[in-house]
Amino acid sequence: MNHSRAVLMDIDGTFSRVVTFDGKHERAAALALTALRVGVGAILAVHGWAKLSDIAGTSESFAQLAMPAPQVLVYLAIAGEFLGGLGLLVGLLTRVAALGPLCSMLVAILTVHIGHGLLAKNGGFEYPLVLLLVSSFFALNGAGPWSLDALIAKRAERRPLLGWNGTLASRPQLAHVALNSSRRGRSPPS
C-alpha cells in the first residue's frame, strides 16, 4: 500500500506544498526544513556581521575586485547577508528576507568565484551556489510551519475582524470589499 501524500500548510497567507511519505513524516519534514532555514540563516548572519564589523575593509576588498561603488555595495551586502540571514534564522518575512542572500550570493558568484571553477578548495562557486539555492527555496516556498511567519499567520486567523459597518467579518470578505472598491476607485462602504 502506498502512503505517499502531499500536505498543504498555510504559511504567511500562501500555500506551501511539502511532500511526505506518510503522516508520521510530517513532523520530521518540518524539523528538517526548520534546521535548514535556521542553519543557513545563522551562517549568513555571521557572514553579514563580519562585513558590518569591518565596513572599511570590506569596501576596500570590493574596490580591489573592481566592483562599482564599493561604498554602496558594502551596505547592500550587509543588508542581504546580515538582515536576510536574521530573517531566515527566525522565519520572519522569510520570502522577502531570502531575496537578500539570493542577490548577495549571485553577485559573489559572478564577481569573485566564477573564474575559479566549481570547487570551493580552488576558490570556486560551489558554496555560494548552495547558499543561493537554499535562499531561492525559501524565497519561493516560505519559512515552513515552525517559524514566526507561521505563528503570525495562525494568530491572525484566530482574531476576528470588524467589517466596515462594525459587524464581524471574515478576512476574505474584507479583502473582497477592499479589492473591489479599489478597482472601481470608490471608498469602502461605511
ABEGO torsion letter per residue (X at the ends): XBABBBBBBBBGGBBBBBBBABAAAAAAAAAAAAAAAAAAAAAAAAAAAAAAABAAAAAAAAAAAGBBGAAAAAAAAAAAAAAAAAAAAAGBGAAAAAAAAAAAAAAAAAAAAAAAEABAAAGBAAAAAAAAAAAAAAAAAEAEABBAAAAAAAAAAABBBBBAAGBBBBAAAAAAAAAAAAAAGBBBBX
